[in-house]
Structure formats: C-alpha cells, structure tokens
C-alpha cells in the first residue's frame, strides 16, 4: 500500500506554481491572477497607509497638547476657614518639590500661579489666561520655547511677559510695548476690593499653531505673578512633565504620598480624554471600513480560482486517477490562492511603509499638482498629519489580509478536491 502524501509536498507547490503561471490559452487564468494580486496589494496598501496616518494624527495631537501643557497638574482640595473664601493654593510647595522631583519618571516640576486678567493696550482689550512660571521651567515647554513662530526672546523673560500671537494681534501689541494687566482680585480697602493694574513689557511673542494657546495664553515670571495676584509664598498648582507621558499611573499613585492628603492629580488624559476617545472611535470605524475593502479584494481570488478549477477539470481528473488524494488537490488550489494573497499582502505592506516614510514628499507632490492647494488649506487651519507606522499596525494589517485571503481560498479549493474524476474526464 502506497504511503500517504505528506501535506504541502514539493510536487504540490510545483503544480500550483505552474497553474498560476499558465496563460489563458493553456487553461490558466493569469489575467485574473494579476487582477487579484493588484487588488490585494492596493487594499493592504490603503489599510497600512491609513493606519499610519491615523497613528500620526494621534501623535501630532498628543504632541501639540503636551508641548505647552503639563502631563500632570498637582492641585489641592479647597479648604475654608473663618468664613473666608475657599483656598485651593499650595502653601508649602517649596517643601514638597524635592520629593516630587525624586519620583521615578518625572522630568520636570514647575510651580505655577494661574489667573485670568483683562489685557489692555491703547484702547484694545482682550481676556488673557496668565501663567506665572519661572523662565527655567518655561523653557521645558517646547511648543512655547521653540515655537514655530517667534518674535523677541525668552532671555529677558524675567523683565516682562510672553504673549500668544493671536492674543498679541487682538491687543495690537508688539515687542517692546507695555501691556496693562487688570485683575479684579486686587488690594483690599475699606470700600472693598479694588482692581489691580500693572504694566509689563512684551519681550516674547509665540505662535504655536494651537488656537487655544495663541488666542489667550500669557506667561508672567513666577515672582511677579505671586505679587500681582496676592499669592505671596504660595502657588495654585504644580505642573509635572514625565519622561513617558503615556505611563501616568505610577506617578499619580506616588504623588498622594509625597504631596499630602489634600493633593489630587489632574492628568492630560483627563483633560483631553473626550478627544482621545473620539479619535479611537473614528479609528475603529476606519479600520472596519478598510477591512471590508480588503475582503472585497480577497473575493477576487475566489472568482479567479473558480475559473481555474473549471479550466483545469481535465487535469484534476488525471491527477486523481494517478493516485492523488482529495487533500492533495485541495492543497494545490489552496496554494494558488494563498500565494496571491501572501504576495499581495507583502507588496501592500511594502508600499504602505514606503508611503509612510515619505509622507512629507507626498504632501509636497500634491501641493505642486494642485497649485499650492495644501499650503492654502494649512493656512485655513486644516491639518496634514505625519505618518507613524508601528509594528502593531503592520501586524494587524498582515493578519487581517492573510486570514481573509486564505479563508476565501478554501471554498474553491474544496470544490476542486470534491470533483469526481470520472465526471471530469467524461467529455474529454
């Protein structure tokens, strides 16, 4: 009795390869093979490129949010004594700073005074969100210190204020002008609280490209802010920047022990959690849509294999009469479809990786072909994100494509395996 054929024996690979190369005149379907291959390649390319742009959009969003903001804001719960207004300031901040700086993963710690004022210059007025911060700590915020648009310098920050570009435009101020800050929380007198007004020289104007910062943000030296806002010896919050902003939990857990029972943390994920969840939902929807596109491309393999099985009916009958088992016939035609799906997946991933690595050149090409269309859209606030290709995205695209293309191949392959050799040769 003959020994059973080992699965995926060399002759099965050889026959499958010959069928794939055969022209239509020889009973093959090379045209359909090429159509299926191109379809899988383009579908996987679209999936990989979209996943990369999606990841780049999230990375750009996170960088923009964290470039000018803290990763963790340490605040105190309000206390109220002797009928006074609730106090949320941190009085002993200089004592707890060393302990916070010593926490693993903390890169920078910045005590801050925060308040809202009215800015005024020669009849122009606009509300401003003032951050009292030291120059050394401000330099740790790259979105401000290394802003894409700059006027003046932070070298003289201790002598004046830094202002967002759109806020400066509203107030019609430039470098060297003295802007008035009007705070309703001023000096206490017998007649009540009088507004406090001080003028400061504008030494730095920054443009981050983020409207929420450029339209309202103003930075004041910490000591001056403490004096102006009646915060002598205290701060409103302590900002922390981490080496790994995504890894917040260990630091948040340790902060309570270092800062005391009144302390609580407000993280960047708390602040922008809604936007991150919206991005995640959008990403899942996009992935599902593109998965359907990959499935449609994989179905081309089915049509090609059905034609191949029909054209190779005589060959199947001869192979069966020579002793090939149903399993061998199934594996031969499975290899035909799997080869197309695998090669198309590899080519699609390669094209997607090439696209992701050269996304800036793609934008420049589109800009040239559309006559500065990209530049015009960027000027109107549209975002053209970078592309970040991760191993996880590549793996998910590869698994999806290979799984779909291999599964759909099984149906025509089983049809070929179950073909009756007598029926296949009856009319030959």
C-alpha positions as CSV (number, residue, x, y, z in Angstrom):
1,X,0.0,0.0,0.0
2,X,1.4,3.4,-1.0
3,X,2.4,5.8,1.7
4,X,0.1,8.8,2.2
5,X,1.4,12.0,0.7
6,X,2.9,14.5,3.2
7,X,1.0,17.8,3.3
8,X,2.4,20.5,1.1
9,X,4.8,18.2,-0.7
10,X,7.2,19.7,-3.2
11,X,5.2,18.4,-6.2
12,X,2.1,20.3,-4.8
13,X,4.0,23.5,-4.8
14,X,5.3,22.8,-8.3
15,X,1.8,22.1,-9.7
16,X,0.3,25.2,-8.0
17,X,3.1,27.4,-9.4
18,X,2.6,26.0,-12.9
19,X,-1.1,26.7,-12.7
20,X,-0.5,30.3,-11.6
21,X,1.9,30.9,-14.5
22,X,-0.3,29.3,-17.1
23,X,-1.8,31.6,-19.7
24,X,-5.5,31.5,-20.7
25,X,-4.8,29.7,-23.9
26,X,-3.2,26.9,-21.8
27,X,-6.2,26.7,-19.5
28,X,-4.8,29.1,-16.9
29,X,-6.2,32.5,-15.7
30,X,-3.1,34.6,-15.4
31,X,-5.1,37.8,-16.1
32,X,-7.4,37.1,-13.1
33,X,-4.3,36.2,-11.1
34,X,-2.8,39.6,-11.8
35,X,-6.1,41.4,-11.1
36,X,-6.4,39.6,-7.7
37,X,-2.8,40.3,-6.8
38,X,-3.1,44.0,-7.7
39,X,-6.4,44.2,-5.7
40,X,-5.0,42.7,-2.6
41,X,-1.9,44.9,-2.9
42,X,-3.8,48.1,-3.2
43,X,-6.2,47.2,-0.4
44,X,-3.4,46.3,2.0
45,X,-1.6,49.5,1.0
46,X,-4.6,51.6,1.7
47,X,-5.1,49.9,5.1
48,X,-1.4,50.3,6.2
49,X,-1.2,53.9,4.9
50,X,-4.4,54.8,6.7
51,X,-3.3,53.2,9.9
52,X,0.0,55.1,9.7
53,X,-1.7,58.4,9.1
54,X,-4.2,57.7,11.9
55,X,-1.4,57.0,14.3
56,X,0.5,60.1,13.1
57,X,-2.6,62.2,13.7
58,X,-2.9,61.0,17.3
59,X,0.8,61.5,17.8
60,X,0.6,65.1,16.4
61,X,-2.4,65.8,18.6
62,X,-0.7,64.5,21.7
63,X,2.5,66.4,21.0
64,X,0.5,69.6,20.4
65,X,-1.4,69.2,23.6
66,X,1.6,68.3,25.7
67,X,4.0,70.7,24.1
68,X,2.6,73.6,26.0
69,X,0.8,71.9,28.9
70,X,1.7,69.7,31.9
71,X,1.4,66.0,31.8
72,X,0.1,66.1,35.4
73,X,-1.3,69.0,37.3
74,X,-1.0,68.7,41.1
75,X,-3.6,70.7,42.9
76,X,-5.0,71.0,46.5
77,X,-8.6,70.4,47.6
78,X,-10.2,73.7,48.8
79,X,-10.4,74.5,52.5
80,X,-12.5,77.2,54.1
81,X,-11.6,78.8,57.4
82,X,-13.1,81.7,59.4
83,X,-15.7,82.5,56.8
84,X,-13.1,83.3,54.2
85,X,-13.3,82.3,50.5
86,X,-12.3,78.7,49.8
87,X,-8.5,78.4,49.5
88,X,-7.0,76.0,46.9
89,X,-3.4,77.3,47.0
90,X,-0.4,75.2,47.9
91,X,1.4,76.9,50.8
92,X,4.2,74.5,51.3
93,X,5.2,74.0,47.7
94,X,8.9,74.5,48.3
95,X,8.9,71.7,50.9
96,X,7.3,69.1,48.7
97,X,9.1,69.9,45.4
98,X,12.2,67.8,46.2
99,X,10.1,64.8,46.9
100,X,8.2,65.2,43.7
101,X,11.3,65.7,41.7
102,X,12.8,62.5,43.1
103,X,9.9,60.4,41.8
104,X,10.8,57.9,39.1
105,X,9.7,59.1,35.6
106,X,9.4,62.8,36.5
107,X,11.5,65.0,34.2
108,X,10.5,68.5,35.3
109,X,8.5,70.1,38.1
110,X,7.1,73.6,37.8
111,X,5.2,75.6,40.5
112,X,2.6,77.8,38.8
113,X,0.3,80.7,39.6
114,X,-2.8,80.8,37.3
115,X,-5.3,83.6,37.0
116,X,-7.5,85.3,34.4
117,X,-7.0,89.0,33.7
118,X,-8.0,91.6,31.2
119,X,-5.2,92.8,28.9
120,X,-5.3,96.4,27.6
121,X,-3.2,98.4,25.2
122,X,-4.2,101.8,23.8
123,X,-7.9,101.1,23.8
124,X,-7.7,97.4,22.7
125,X,-8.8,94.9,25.3
126,X,-8.8,91.1,25.4
127,X,-9.1,88.5,28.2
128,X,-5.9,86.6,29.0
129,X,-5.1,83.4,30.8
130,X,-2.0,84.2,32.8
131,X,0.5,81.5,33.8
132,X,3.1,82.6,36.4
133,X,6.2,80.4,35.9
134,X,9.9,80.7,36.1
135,X,12.0,81.1,33.0
136,X,13.8,77.8,33.6
137,X,10.5,75.9,33.8
138,X,9.0,77.7,30.7
139,X,12.0,76.5,28.6
140,X,10.9,72.9,29.3
141,X,7.7,73.5,27.2
142,X,8.9,73.0,23.6
143,X,5.7,74.3,22.0
144,X,6.3,77.7,23.6
145,X,10.1,77.9,23.9
146,X,10.7,76.5,20.4
147,X,7.5,77.9,18.8
148,X,7.2,77.7,15.0
149,X,6.7,81.5,15.0
150,X,8.7,83.7,17.4
151,X,9.3,87.3,18.0
152,X,11.7,88.5,20.7
153,X,13.5,86.2,23.0
154,X,12.9,84.4,26.4
155,X,16.3,85.6,27.6
156,X,14.6,88.7,29.0
157,X,11.6,86.8,30.3
158,X,12.3,87.9,33.9
159,X,11.8,91.5,32.8
160,X,8.4,91.2,31.1
161,X,5.8,88.9,29.6
162,X,5.4,86.3,26.9
163,X,2.2,86.6,24.8
164,X,0.5,84.3,22.3
165,X,0.5,85.6,18.8
166,X,-3.3,85.9,18.3
167,X,-3.7,87.5,21.7
168,X,-1.0,90.0,20.7
169,X,-2.8,90.7,17.5
170,X,-6.1,91.3,19.4
171,X,-4.3,93.8,21.7
172,X,-2.3,95.2,18.8
173,X,1.0,94.9,20.7
174,X,4.5,94.1,19.6
175,X,7.9,93.5,21.1
176,X,8.8,96.4,23.5
177,X,5.2,97.6,24.1
178,X,4.0,97.7,27.6
179,X,0.7,95.9,28.1
180,X,-1.6,96.6,31.0
181,X,-2.9,93.6,33.1
182,X,-6.1,94.3,35.0
183,X,-7.0,91.9,37.8
184,X,-10.3,92.1,39.7
185,X,-8.7,90.5,42.7
186,X,-6.7,93.5,43.8
187,X,-6.0,95.3,47.1
188,X,-8.5,95.1,50.0
189,X,-9.6,98.5,51.2
190,X,-12.4,99.9,53.5
191,X,-14.6,100.3,50.4
192,X,-13.9,96.7,49.2
193,X,-11.5,95.1,46.8
194,X,-10.2,97.4,44.1
195,X,-8.9,96.2,40.8
196,X,-5.1,95.8,40.5
197,X,-3.4,97.2,37.4
198,X,0.2,96.8,36.3
199,X,2.0,97.3,33.0
200,X,4.6,94.8,31.7
201,X,6.9,94.9,28.7
202,X,6.3,92.4,26.0
203,X,9.6,90.5,25.5
204,X,8.4,87.4,23.6
205,X,5.5,86.6,21.2
206,X,5.0,82.9,20.3
207,X,2.9,81.2,17.7
208,X,2.3,77.5,18.4
209,X,-0.3,76.8,15.7
210,X,-2.7,75.8,18.5
211,X,-5.6,78.4,18.8
212,X,-6.4,77.6,22.4
213,X,-2.9,78.8,23.3
214,X,-2.2,81.5,20.8
215,X,-5.6,83.2,21.5
216,X,-5.4,83.5,25.3
217,X,-2.1,82.4,26.8
218,X,0.2,84.8,28.5
219,X,3.3,83.9,30.7
220,X,4.4,86.1,33.6
221,X,7.5,85.5,35.8
222,X,6.6,83.5,38.9
223,X,7.7,86.0,41.5
224,X,5.9,88.8,39.7
225,X,2.7,86.7,39.4
226,X,2.8,85.9,43.1
227,X,3.0,89.6,43.9
228,X,0.4,90.7,41.4
229,X,-2.2,88.1,42.2
230,X,-1.8,88.1,46.1
231,X,-0.1,84.7,46.1
232,X,3.0,85.6,48.2
233,X,4.6,82.3,49.3
234,X,2.0,80.1,47.6
235,X,1.2,78.7,44.2
236,X,-2.0,77.5,42.6
237,X,-0.7,74.2,41.2
238,X,2.5,72.2,40.5
239,X,3.0,71.0,36.9
240,X,4.8,67.8,36.2
241,X,6.3,66.7,32.9
242,X,7.2,63.0,32.5
243,X,9.7,61.0,30.5
244,X,6.8,58.8,29.4
245,X,3.6,60.8,29.3
246,X,1.5,57.7,28.4
247,X,2.7,56.0,31.6
248,X,0.9,58.1,34.2
249,X,-0.4,55.6,36.8
250,X,2.8,55.0,38.8
251,X,3.5,58.7,39.2
252,X,-0.1,59.6,40.1
253,X,-0.2,56.8,42.7
254,X,3.0,58.1,44.3
255,X,2.1,61.8,44.3
256,X,-0.5,61.4,47.0
257,X,2.0,60.1,49.5
258,X,4.5,62.8,48.7
259,X,2.1,65.8,48.5
260,X,-0.3,65.0,51.3
261,X,-3.9,64.2,51.8
262,X,-5.2,67.5,50.3
263,X,-3.5,66.8,47.0
264,X,-5.1,65.4,43.9
265,X,-3.9,65.0,40.3
266,X,-5.4,66.2,37.0
267,X,-3.7,64.5,34.0
268,X,-3.5,65.3,30.4
269,X,-5.6,62.3,29.7
270,X,-8.3,63.7,32.0
271,X,-8.2,67.0,30.1
272,X,-8.3,65.6,26.6
273,X,-9.9,62.2,27.3
274,X,-13.0,63.1,25.2
275,X,-10.9,63.9,22.1
276,X,-8.8,60.8,22.5
277,X,-11.9,58.6,22.8
278,X,-13.4,60.3,19.7
279,X,-10.2,59.6,17.8
280,X,-10.3,56.0,18.9
281,X,-13.9,55.5,17.8
282,X,-13.1,57.1,14.5
283,X,-10.1,54.8,14.1
284,X,-12.1,51.7,14.8
285,X,-14.7,52.8,12.2
286,X,-12.0,53.4,9.6
287,X,-10.4,50.0,10.3
288,X,-13.7,48.2,9.8
289,X,-14.4,50.0,6.5
290,X,-10.9,49.2,5.2
291,X,-11.2,45.6,6.4
292,X,-14.3,45.4,4.1
293,X,-12.2,46.7,1.2
294,X,-9.6,44.0,1.9
295,X,-12.4,41.4,1.9
296,X,-13.7,42.6,-1.4
297,X,-10.2,42.4,-2.9
298,X,-9.8,38.9,-1.4
299,X,-13.0,37.8,-3.1
300,X,-11.3,38.4,-6.5
301,X,-9.2,35.4,-5.6
302,X,-12.3,33.3,-5.3
303,X,-13.5,34.2,-8.8
304,X,-10.1,33.5,-10.2
305,X,-9.8,30.2,-8.5
306,X,-13.3,29.1,-9.6
307,X,-12.3,29.8,-13.2
308,X,-9.0,28.0,-12.7
309,X,-10.8,24.9,-11.3
310,X,-13.2,24.9,-14.2
311,X,-10.4,25.2,-16.8
312,X,-8.3,22.5,-15.0
313,X,-11.1,19.9,-14.7
314,X,-9.3,17.5,-17.0
315,X,-6.0,17.9,-15.1
316,X,-7.8,17.2,-11.8
317,X,-9.4,14.1,-13.2
318,X,-6.0,12.8,-14.5
319,X,-4.2,13.6,-11.2
320,X,-6.9,11.8,-9.2
321,X,-6.7,8.7,-11.4
322,X,-2.9,8.8,-10.9
323,X,-3.5,8.4,-7.2
324,X,-3.6,12.0,-5.8
325,X,-5.9,12.3,-2.8
326,X,-8.6,14.9,-2.3
327,X,-6.3,16.5,0.3
328,X,-3.5,17.0,-2.3
329,X,-5.9,18.6,-4.8
330,X,-7.3,20.9,-2.1
331,X,-3.8,21.9,-1.1
332,X,-2.7,22.6,-4.7
333,X,-5.5,25.0,-5.3
334,X,-5.3,26.4,-1.8
335,X,-1.6,27.3,-2.5
336,X,-2.7,29.0,-5.7
337,X,-4.9,31.4,-3.8
338,X,-2.7,31.7,-0.7
339,X,0.2,32.6,-2.9
340,X,-1.7,35.5,-4.4
341,X,-2.9,36.7,-1.0
342,X,0.5,36.4,0.6
343,X,2.4,38.2,-2.2
344,X,-0.2,40.9,-2.4
345,X,0.0,41.4,1.4
346,X,3.7,41.7,1.4
347,X,3.7,44.1,-1.5
348,X,0.9,46.2,0.1
349,X,2.8,46.4,3.4
350,X,6.0,47.5,1.5
351,X,4.1,50.2,-0.4
352,X,2.4,51.3,2.8
353,X,5.8,51.6,4.6
354,X,7.3,53.5,1.7
355,X,4.3,55.9,1.7
356,X,4.6,56.4,5.4
357,X,8.3,57.1,5.3
358,X,7.8,59.7,2.6
359,X,4.6,61.3,3.7
360,X,6.1,64.8,3.5
361,X,7.2,64.2,-0.1
362,X,3.7,63.1,-0.9
363,X,2.3,66.3,0.6
364,X,4.8,68.3,-1.5
365,X,3.8,66.5,-4.6
366,X,0.1,67.0,-4.0
367,X,0.8,70.7,-3.3
368,X,2.7,71.0,-6.6
369,X,0.0,69.2,-8.6
370,X,-2.8,71.3,-7.0
371,X,-1.1,74.6,-7.3
372,X,-0.3,75.2,-3.6
373,X,-3.6,73.6,-2.5
374,X,-2.0,72.0,0.6
375,X,-0.5,75.4,1.6
376,X,-3.8,77.1,1.2
377,X,-5.6,74.5,3.3
378,X,-3.0,74.7,6.0
379,X,-3.4,78.4,6.2
380,X,-7.1,77.9,6.8
381,X,-6.5,75.6,9.7
382,X,-6.6,72.2,8.0
383,X,-4.2,69.6,9.4
384,X,-2.0,67.4,7.3
385,X,-0.7,64.8,9.8
386,X,2.6,63.0,9.8
387,X,2.6,59.2,9.4
388,X,3.7,56.8,12.2
389,X,4.0,53.2,11.2
390,X,4.0,50.9,14.2
391,X,4.7,47.1,14.3
392,X,1.3,46.5,15.8
393,X,-0.5,48.2,12.9
394,X,1.6,46.3,10.4
395,X,0.9,43.1,12.2
396,X,-2.9,43.7,12.3
397,X,-3.0,44.6,8.6
398,X,-1.0,41.5,7.7
399,X,-3.1,39.2,9.9
400,X,-6.3,40.6,8.5
401,X,-5.3,40.3,4.9
402,X,-3.7,36.8,5.2
403,X,-6.7,35.5,7.2
404,X,-9.3,36.7,4.7
405,X,-7.3,35.7,1.6
406,X,-6.5,32.2,2.9
407,X,-10.1,31.6,4.2
408,X,-11.8,32.6,0.9
409,X,-9.4,30.3,-0.9
410,X,-10.7,27.2,0.9
411,X,-14.1,27.3,-0.8
412,X,-13.0,26.9,-4.5
413,X,-10.2,24.6,-3.3
414,X,-12.7,22.2,-1.6
415,X,-14.8,22.3,-4.8
416,X,-11.8,21.1,-6.8
417,X,-11.0,18.4,-4.2
418,X,-14.5,17.0,-4.3
419,X,-14.6,16.9,-8.1
420,X,-15.5,13.4,-9.4
421,X,-12.6,12.3,-11.7
422,X,-15.0,10.2,-13.9
423,X,-17.2,13.3,-14.4
424,X,-14.1,15.4,-15.1
425,X,-12.9,13.1,-17.9
426,X,-16.2,12.1,-19.4
427,X,-16.3,14.7,-22.1
428,X,-12.5,14.9,-22.7
